[in-house]
């Protein structure tokens, strides 16, 4: 696991993900030409609408998997 700290809604938070997920997120932000905090903020806003509400790290993993599988089809 690798931790990174980012600011969400004005507060610092640490997110622990496997290196492969960080690599995938880095590739996504490069492709989308947006910042990592902007992408994670978007994922966070979407997860807060879900019931039950997943943890942020879980929501990020699901986002990456969905993004990768949508590219593969």
Backbone torsions as a table, in degrees:
resi	resn	phi	psi	omega
1	UNK	NA	143.9	177.3
2	UNK	-126.8	133.2	179.4
3	UNK	-101.3	142.3	171.1
4	UNK	-132.4	146.4	176.7
5	UNK	-106.1	133.9	175.5
6	UNK	-137.3	167.5	176.8
7	UNK	-104.3	123.4	175.2
8	UNK	-122.0	126.4	179.3
9	UNK	51.9	38.8	176.5
10	UNK	80.9	4.4	-179.6
11	UNK	-122.3	139.1	176.6
12	UNK	-76.0	138.2	176.0
13	UNK	-142.9	151.2	177.2
14	UNK	-107.4	139.2	179.0
15	UNK	-124.1	128.4	178.5
16	UNK	-106.9	120.4	178.0
17	UNK	-138.1	159.7	174.0
18	UNK	-65.8	148.6	-178.7
19	UNK	-54.4	-34.6	-179.6
20	UNK	-63.0	-35.4	177.8
21	UNK	-71.3	-39.4	176.1
22	UNK	-62.4	-41.6	178.6
23	UNK	-61.5	-42.8	179.2
24	UNK	-64.8	-41.9	177.8
25	UNK	-62.6	-41.6	178.5
26	UNK	-61.2	-40.4	178.4
27	UNK	-66.2	-40.4	-179.9
28	UNK	-63.1	-46.5	-178.3
29	UNK	-66.9	-32.0	176.8
30	UNK	-67.6	-43.7	178.9
31	UNK	-63.4	-43.8	-176.8
32	UNK	-81.7	-10.2	-177.6
33	UNK	55.0	50.7	175.4
34	UNK	-136.5	168.4	-178.0
35	UNK	-84.4	157.1	176.6
36	UNK	-60.9	-45.5	177.6
37	UNK	-59.7	-36.8	179.0
38	UNK	-65.4	-41.9	178.0
39	UNK	-64.6	-47.1	-178.7
40	UNK	-65.7	-35.3	175.7
41	UNK	-61.3	-41.8	178.1
42	UNK	-63.4	-44.6	177.7
43	UNK	-61.4	-42.6	-179.5
44	UNK	-63.0	-44.7	179.6
45	UNK	-61.7	-40.1	178.9
46	UNK	-68.4	-37.3	-179.1
47	UNK	-68.8	-30.0	-179.8
48	UNK	-69.2	-15.5	177.5
49	UNK	-87.2	-8.9	-174.8
50	UNK	-89.1	150.2	174.4
51	UNK	-132.1	124.0	-7.7
52	UNK	-69.1	155.1	-175.9
53	UNK	-79.6	118.7	177.8
54	UNK	-75.4	162.4	172.4
55	UNK	-68.2	159.4	-177.1
56	UNK	-63.2	-44.5	-179.6
57	UNK	-61.2	-41.4	177.9
58	UNK	-63.9	-42.9	179.5
59	UNK	-62.6	-37.6	178.0
60	UNK	-65.5	-45.4	179.1
61	UNK	-59.6	-44.6	179.8
62	UNK	-63.9	-42.3	178.1
63	UNK	-57.8	-48.2	-178.8
64	UNK	-61.5	-45.7	-179.8
65	UNK	-61.7	-44.2	178.9
66	UNK	-63.8	-40.6	-179.4
67	UNK	-64.1	-43.7	-178.9
68	UNK	-69.6	-38.2	-179.6
69	UNK	-73.2	-29.6	178.0
70	UNK	-71.2	-30.1	177.9
71	UNK	-73.6	-29.0	-175.0
72	UNK	-79.8	-21.1	-176.7
73	UNK	-95.4	NA	NA
